Amino acid sequence: MTWLVTGGAGYIGAHVVRALRGTGLGCVVVDDLSTGHREFVPDDVPFVQCSVVETGRLAATMAEHEVVGVVHLAGFKYAGVSVSRPLHTYEQNVTGTAHLLAAMAQAQVAAMVFSSSAAVYGTPDVDLVTENTPPAPESPYGQSKLVGEWLVAAQARATGLVHTSLRYFNVVGSGSPALYDSSPHNLFPLVMDAVAAGRAPAVFGTDYPTPDGTCVRDYLHVADLAATHAAAATALAAGRTLAPVYNLGSGDGTSVRQIMAAVARVTGHELAPVDAPRRPGDPARIVASGALAAADLGWATTRTLDDMVASAWAAHTQVSAGR
């Protein structure tokens, strides 16, 4: 039983591939390598380099490998940058999802786990976001993810596609020192790069309406997240009916300054962060409840903040040593 993983050469996707294989599901990876890394894909996992807008190649790949379901992670994931590149964001995340769904219909693949985002909520007016919190995205990225959910749901009504969408925010850490977050925009790699280079890391925005003035997020370990993608795929493959949307959250928020303190504590490097202006598209605070996902998918946050930092630092150290 084979599942196609779009974006499977990326940071999150590579962890999902390993989690799927750990449950006994076969995988084939599609990735255009615009941000992914070919070396992240295990040698014995089939790999096809193409974009999610290439409907014909996607359908052919699904047919060739007898794919029964898709975990869709490919996309443009930078909320702040999406403000200045809205058309690119929509092309990758909306048009790409539409082409993928068309390819699935051609190949008669009828199951999807869609990687969504807590960015669909914008800055909610509640302390704890649930699946019933109304979406109000504040960036083209958040908007594109919400439209992606709509596309999946619409196709389900039209064709009987079985699906679920997983909404999550800041994914950090590493399940293996060989798999690292190489994003030029995410907090952890930015801080790790600064620490390794002896530079002061930047704090983007210090005047938010939060206890210490910096953004508060729900930080999740990538291995926990990957395990839940695999659980969702397994459930759909077994014929279980899942909710259309699940939040993957810890219920606890951590500020950027608290992250800086954890990095200093775990790495043993003193940090003197410098204040920088806010980045467009960044909400002040978002923390989600994962109760529904815990009940239906066994979702759990099994790592502490220090665990997340330590695993990210180990991966960063290993890749830096290999450069």
C-alpha positions as CSV (number, residue, x, y, z in Angstrom):
1,M,0.0,0.0,0.0
2,T,1.8,3.1,-1.3
3,W,1.3,6.7,-0.4
4,L,2.6,9.6,-2.4
5,V,4.2,12.4,-0.4
6,T,4.4,15.8,-2.1
7,G,7.3,17.9,-0.7
8,G,8.8,14.7,0.7
9,A,12.3,16.0,0.2
10,G,11.6,18.9,2.6
11,Y,12.2,19.2,6.3
12,I,8.7,18.1,7.4
13,G,8.1,15.9,4.4
14,A,11.3,13.8,5.0
15,H,10.1,13.1,8.6
16,V,6.7,12.2,7.3
17,V,8.2,9.7,4.9
18,R,10.0,8.0,7.7
19,A,6.9,8.0,9.9
20,L,4.8,6.4,7.1
21,R,7.4,3.7,6.5
22,G,7.5,3.1,10.3
23,T,3.8,2.2,10.1
24,G,4.4,-0.2,7.2
25,L,3.1,2.0,4.4
26,G,5.1,2.3,1.2
27,C,6.1,5.8,-0.1
28,V,6.9,7.6,-3.3
29,V,8.2,11.2,-3.1
30,V,7.4,14.0,-5.4
31,D,9.4,17.2,-4.9
32,D,10.6,20.0,-7.3
33,L,13.7,20.6,-5.0
34,S,13.0,24.3,-4.9
35,T,13.5,24.1,-1.1
36,G,13.9,20.4,-0.5
37,H,17.0,18.2,-0.4
38,R,17.5,15.1,-2.5
39,E,19.6,13.6,0.2
40,F,16.7,13.7,2.6
41,V,14.9,11.0,0.6
42,P,16.0,7.4,1.5
43,D,17.8,5.6,-1.3
44,D,15.1,2.9,-1.4
45,V,12.2,5.3,-1.7
46,P,11.2,6.2,-5.3
47,F,11.7,9.9,-6.1
48,V,10.2,11.9,-8.9
49,Q,11.4,15.5,-9.4
50,C,8.5,17.5,-10.6
51,S,6.1,20.3,-9.5
52,V,2.6,19.8,-8.2
53,V,1.3,21.8,-11.2
54,E,2.5,19.0,-13.6
55,T,-0.8,17.1,-13.6
56,G,0.1,14.6,-16.2
57,R,3.4,13.5,-14.5
58,L,1.6,13.4,-11.1
59,A,-1.1,11.1,-12.5
60,A,1.5,8.9,-14.2
61,T,3.5,8.6,-11.1
62,M,0.5,7.6,-9.1
63,A,-0.5,5.0,-11.6
64,E,3.0,3.6,-11.9
65,H,3.4,3.1,-8.2
66,E,-0.2,2.0,-7.5
67,V,-0.7,4.9,-5.1
68,V,-3.7,4.7,-2.8
69,G,-3.4,8.1,-1.0
70,V,-1.5,11.4,-0.9
71,V,0.0,13.4,1.9
72,H,0.2,16.9,0.4
73,L,3.0,18.9,2.0
74,A,4.4,20.7,-1.0
75,G,3.9,24.4,-1.1
76,F,5.3,27.9,-0.5
77,K,5.4,28.1,3.3
78,Y,6.7,31.6,4.2
79,A,3.9,33.7,5.7
80,G,5.9,36.9,5.9
81,V,7.3,36.6,2.3
82,S,3.9,35.8,1.0
83,V,2.8,39.4,1.7
84,S,5.3,40.6,-1.0
85,R,4.8,37.5,-3.3
86,P,1.0,36.8,-3.2
87,L,0.7,35.6,-6.7
88,H,3.6,33.1,-6.3
89,T,2.0,31.9,-3.0
90,Y,-1.4,31.3,-4.6
91,E,0.1,29.6,-7.7
92,Q,2.1,27.1,-5.5
93,N,-0.5,26.6,-2.8
94,V,-3.9,26.9,-4.6
95,T,-3.2,26.2,-8.2
96,G,-0.8,23.4,-7.2
97,T,-3.4,21.8,-5.0
98,A,-6.0,22.0,-7.8
99,H,-3.6,20.3,-10.2
100,L,-2.8,17.6,-7.6
101,L,-6.5,16.9,-7.0
102,A,-7.0,16.6,-10.8
103,A,-4.2,14.2,-11.0
104,M,-5.6,12.1,-8.2
105,A,-9.0,12.0,-10.0
106,Q,-7.3,10.8,-13.2
107,A,-5.4,8.1,-11.3
108,Q,-8.4,7.2,-9.2
109,V,-6.6,8.0,-5.9
110,A,-9.3,8.7,-3.3
111,A,-7.5,9.6,0.0
112,M,-5.7,12.8,1.0
113,V,-4.0,14.1,4.2
114,F,-3.6,17.9,3.5
115,S,-1.0,19.9,5.3
116,S,-2.7,23.1,6.4
117,S,-1.6,25.7,8.9
118,A,-2.7,27.6,12.0
119,A,-2.1,30.7,9.9
120,V,-5.7,30.3,8.7
121,Y,-6.7,31.7,12.0
122,G,-4.8,35.0,11.8
123,T,-4.7,36.6,15.2
124,P,-7.6,34.9,17.0
125,D,-9.5,36.7,19.8
126,V,-9.4,33.6,22.0
127,D,-6.6,32.3,24.2
128,L,-6.9,28.7,22.9
129,V,-7.8,28.0,19.3
130,T,-10.1,25.1,18.5
131,E,-11.5,23.7,15.3
132,N,-14.6,25.8,15.9
133,T,-12.6,29.1,15.9
134,P,-13.5,31.1,12.8
135,P,-10.7,31.4,10.3
136,A,-9.4,34.9,9.7
137,P,-6.1,34.7,7.8
138,E,-3.9,37.8,7.8
139,S,-1.4,36.8,5.1
140,P,-1.6,35.4,1.5
141,Y,0.0,32.2,2.9
142,G,-2.8,31.8,5.5
143,Q,-5.4,32.6,2.9
144,S,-3.9,30.1,0.4
145,K,-4.0,27.3,3.0
146,L,-7.6,28.0,3.8
147,V,-8.5,27.9,0.1
148,G,-6.6,24.7,-0.2
149,E,-8.8,23.2,2.5
150,W,-11.9,24.4,0.6
151,L,-10.6,22.8,-2.6
152,V,-10.1,19.4,-0.9
153,A,-13.5,19.6,0.7
154,A,-15.2,20.5,-2.6
155,Q,-13.5,17.7,-4.4
156,A,-14.6,15.3,-1.7
157,R,-18.2,16.4,-2.2
158,A,-17.9,15.9,-5.9
159,T,-16.0,12.6,-6.0
160,G,-16.1,10.9,-2.6
161,L,-12.5,11.7,-1.8
162,V,-11.8,10.8,1.8
163,H,-9.6,13.4,3.5
164,T,-8.5,15.4,6.5
165,S,-6.6,18.6,7.0
166,L,-4.0,19.2,9.7
167,R,-3.5,22.7,11.0
168,Y,-0.3,23.4,12.8
169,F,2.1,26.3,13.3
170,N,5.8,26.4,14.3
171,V,7.4,23.0,13.6
172,V,10.9,22.7,15.1
173,G,13.5,20.1,16.2
174,S,14.7,17.1,14.3
175,G,14.0,13.4,14.4
176,S,17.5,12.6,13.0
177,P,20.7,14.7,12.9
178,A,20.6,14.2,9.1
179,L,17.3,16.1,8.7
180,Y,17.4,19.8,9.4
181,D,15.3,22.9,8.8
182,S,17.0,24.9,6.1
183,S,14.4,27.7,5.9
184,P,15.9,31.1,5.6
185,H,12.9,32.5,7.5
186,N,12.1,30.2,10.4
187,L,13.1,31.2,13.9
188,F,15.1,28.1,14.9
189,P,17.5,27.9,11.9
190,L,17.9,31.7,12.0
191,V,18.9,31.5,15.7
192,M,21.1,28.5,15.2
193,D,22.9,30.1,12.3
194,A,23.5,33.2,14.5
195,V,24.8,31.2,17.4
196,A,27.2,29.2,15.3
197,A,28.5,32.3,13.7
198,G,28.8,34.2,16.9
199,R,26.3,36.8,15.8
200,A,23.4,38.3,17.8
201,P,20.1,36.8,16.7
202,A,17.3,39.2,15.8
203,V,13.9,39.4,17.5
204,F,11.4,40.5,14.9
205,G,8.9,42.7,16.8
206,T,9.1,43.6,20.5
207,D,5.9,45.6,20.8
208,Y,3.2,42.9,20.4
209,P,0.4,42.7,23.0
210,T,2.0,39.7,24.7
211,P,3.6,39.4,28.2
212,D,7.2,40.1,26.9
213,G,6.3,42.0,23.7
214,T,7.4,39.2,21.4
215,C,5.3,36.8,19.3
216,V,3.9,33.8,21.1
217,R,3.6,30.5,19.2
218,D,2.7,26.9,19.7
219,Y,6.0,25.0,19.1
220,L,5.8,21.4,18.0
221,H,8.5,18.8,17.5
222,V,8.6,17.6,13.9
223,A,8.7,13.9,14.8
224,D,5.5,14.2,16.8
225,L,3.9,16.0,13.8
226,A,5.1,13.4,11.3
227,A,3.7,10.6,13.5
228,T,0.3,12.2,13.3
229,H,0.4,12.5,9.5
230,A,1.1,8.8,9.4
231,A,-1.7,8.1,11.8
232,A,-4.1,10.1,9.7
233,A,-3.0,8.2,6.5
234,T,-3.3,4.9,8.3
235,A,-6.8,5.8,9.5
236,L,-8.0,6.8,6.1
237,A,-6.5,3.7,4.5
238,A,-8.4,1.6,7.0
239,G,-11.7,3.2,6.1
240,R,-12.1,5.3,9.2
241,T,-14.0,8.6,8.9
242,L,-12.0,11.5,10.2
243,A,-13.0,15.1,11.0
244,P,-12.3,17.5,8.1
245,V,-9.9,19.5,10.1
246,Y,-7.7,18.9,13.1
247,N,-5.5,21.3,15.1
248,L,-2.2,20.0,16.1
249,G,-1.3,22.1,19.1
250,S,0.2,21.7,22.6
251,G,-2.1,24.2,24.3
252,D,0.9,26.1,25.6
253,G,2.5,29.2,24.1
254,T,6.1,30.1,24.0
255,S,7.5,33.6,23.2
256,V,10.4,34.4,21.0
257,R,12.4,35.6,24.0
258,Q,11.7,32.3,25.8
259,I,13.0,30.5,22.7
260,M,16.2,32.6,22.9
261,A,16.6,31.7,26.6
262,A,16.2,28.0,25.8
263,V,18.8,28.1,23.0
264,A,21.3,29.8,25.3
265,R,20.5,27.2,28.1
266,V,20.8,24.2,25.9
267,T,23.8,25.2,23.7
268,G,25.8,26.9,26.4
269,H,26.2,30.0,24.2
270,E,25.3,33.4,25.7
271,L,22.9,35.3,23.5
272,A,22.4,39.1,23.2
273,P,19.4,39.3,20.8
274,V,18.9,42.6,18.9
275,D,15.5,44.1,18.4
276,A,14.2,44.3,14.9
277,P,10.9,45.6,13.3
278,R,7.9,43.3,13.0
279,R,7.6,41.2,9.9
280,P,4.4,41.6,7.9
281,G,1.9,38.8,8.2
282,D,3.1,37.7,11.7
283,P,0.2,37.4,14.2
284,A,0.9,38.4,17.8
285,R,-0.2,35.1,19.4
286,I,-1.7,31.8,18.4
287,V,-1.9,28.7,20.6
288,A,-4.1,25.7,19.7
289,S,-5.8,22.9,21.4
290,G,-4.9,19.4,20.1
291,A,-7.7,17.6,22.0
292,L,-9.7,16.4,19.0
293,A,-6.6,15.1,17.3
294,A,-5.5,13.4,20.5
295,A,-8.8,11.6,20.7
296,D,-9.0,10.6,17.0
297,L,-5.3,10.3,15.9
298,G,-3.4,9.8,19.1
299,W,-1.8,13.2,18.7
300,A,0.6,14.0,21.6
301,T,3.5,16.4,22.2
302,T,6.2,14.1,23.6
303,R,9.2,16.5,23.6
304,T,10.0,19.4,25.9
305,L,11.1,22.8,24.6
306,D,14.7,21.9,25.6
307,D,14.4,18.6,23.7
308,M,13.3,20.5,20.6
309,V,16.2,22.9,20.9
310,A,18.7,20.1,21.6
311,S,17.6,18.0,18.5
312,A,17.6,21.1,16.3
313,W,21.1,22.1,17.5
314,A,22.4,18.5,16.9
315,A,21.1,18.6,13.3
316,H,22.5,22.1,12.7
317,T,25.9,21.1,14.1
318,Q,26.1,18.0,11.9
319,V,25.2,19.8,8.7
320,S,27.6,22.6,9.5
321,A,30.4,20.1,10.1
322,G,29.8,18.7,6.6
323,R,30.0,22.0,4.8
